[in-house]
Amino acid sequence: MEESEDISVLVNIGNNCPINLEHVVKDVKERYESIAARSREEAQALFKSKLSDGVLTAGRYEAELESSRREITHLNSKIQRIRSEVLSNQNKCLHLEQEVSLTNRNSEMALSDAKAKVTEVQDALLKAKQDLAQHIFEYQELMNVKLALDMEIATYKRLLEGEESRLQSPPPAVNVQYGCDVFGTDYPSPNRVQKRRSFRNLQN
């Protein structure tokens, strides 16, 4: 709005000049009315301009507000979905933690059972080794006894075979003169000779 113009009225009053105040007041009034009308027009134009700008601004703000509302609604939906996913993931994590804990307990029990079985197998293997060593020792003892028996059986077999061959062969003719020779030596009797031969065959 433009500033109002200052109006200065100079009135020269003389003694010889009559004053027409009505004319002066009317002129001043007309000037004020003209200025007021021009000010009103300018104020109305400015108001219309400001109003138009305000309407445009309000429309823009309303559009932005509606966009913000839609964005807020979308964000709320997204937040709800994320909350649901977080809750689901928390439940999954809790379930997985329970499964991991159960698996750890089961694995510890399985490991303990496996260690016990390994210890049992090791003990059984040690006992089996000890039993095997004992069986080997006993087998060696039996083999030694068998070898001794085989040697003894072979010895008796040779003796029996020698005795059988001696019994099957005819005795040699021996001319033995009993009595004493000229030197006074005693000759052995047939029974003594037979016993000596049997003894020699047994030794062979």
HUJOQUI-V639849 format. One record per residue. RES is the residue in one small letter. PSI is psi in whole degrees, -180 to 180 (none if undefined). Layout:
BEGIN
RES_PSI + RES_PSI
END
This chain:
BEGIN
m_132 + e_152 + e_149 + s_141 + e_139 + d_135 + i_122 + s_127 + v_123 + l_121 + v_116 + n_117 + i_118 + g_165 + n_-25 + n_-5 + c_126 + p_148 + i_128 + n_86 + l_-31 + e_-42 + h_-40 + v_-45 + v_-41 + k_-42 + d_-44 + v_-40 + k_-44 + e_-42 + r_-44 + y_-42 + e_-42 + s_-46 + i_-40 + a_-41 + a_-45 + r_-38 + s_-39 + r_-44 + e_-45 + e_-41 + a_-41 + q_-42 + a_-44 + l_-39 + f_-44 + k_-42 + s_-46 + k_-38 + l_-43 + s_-45 + d_-40 + g_-40 + v_-45 + l_-43 + t_-42 + a_-41 + g_-42 + r_-43 + y_-38 + e_-40 + a_-44 + e_-39 + l_-42 + e_-41 + s_-41 + s_-39 + r_-45 + r_-41 + e_-40 + i_-41 + t_-43 + h_-42 + l_-38 + n_-43 + s_-42 + k_-40 + i_-42 + q_-42 + r_-42 + i_-39 + r_-43 + s_-43 + e_-40 + v_-43 + l_-42 + s_-42 + n_-36 + q_-43 + n_-41 + k_-44 + c_-42 + l_-44 + h_-43 + l_-40 + e_-41 + q_-41 + e_-41 + v_-42 + s_-43 + l_-40 + t_-40 + n_-43 + r_-43 + n_-40 + s_-38 + e_-42 + m_-42 + a_-40 + l_-41 + s_-42 + d_-41 + a_-41 + k_-41 + a_-42 + k_-40 + v_-44 + t_-42 + e_-42 + v_-41 + q_-42 + d_-43 + a_-39 + l_-41 + l_-43 + k_-40 + a_-41 + k_-43 + q_-43 + d_-39 + l_-43 + a_-41 + q_-42 + h_-40 + i_-42 + f_-47 + e_-38 + y_-43 + q_-40 + e_-44 + l_-39 + m_-40 + n_-44 + v_-43 + k_-42 + l_-42 + a_-41 + l_-39 + d_-42 + m_-41 + e_-41 + i_-42 + a_-40 + t_-48 + y_-33 + k_-43 + r_-40 + l_-43 + l_-40 + e_-40 + g_-40 + e_-41 + e_-43 + s_-35 + r_-39 + l_-31 + q_-27 + s_143 + p_143 + p_143 + p_149 + a_125 + v_124 + n_102 + v_129 + q_119 + y_149 + g_-155 + c_142 + d_-175 + v_-19 + f_-1 + g_19 + t_137 + d_131 + y_144 + p_153 + s_162 + p_-37 + n_-40 + r_-38 + v_-41 + q_-41 + k_-39 + r_-40 + r_-44 + s_-41 + f_-40 + r_-39 + n_-39 + l_-39 + q_-35 + n_none
END
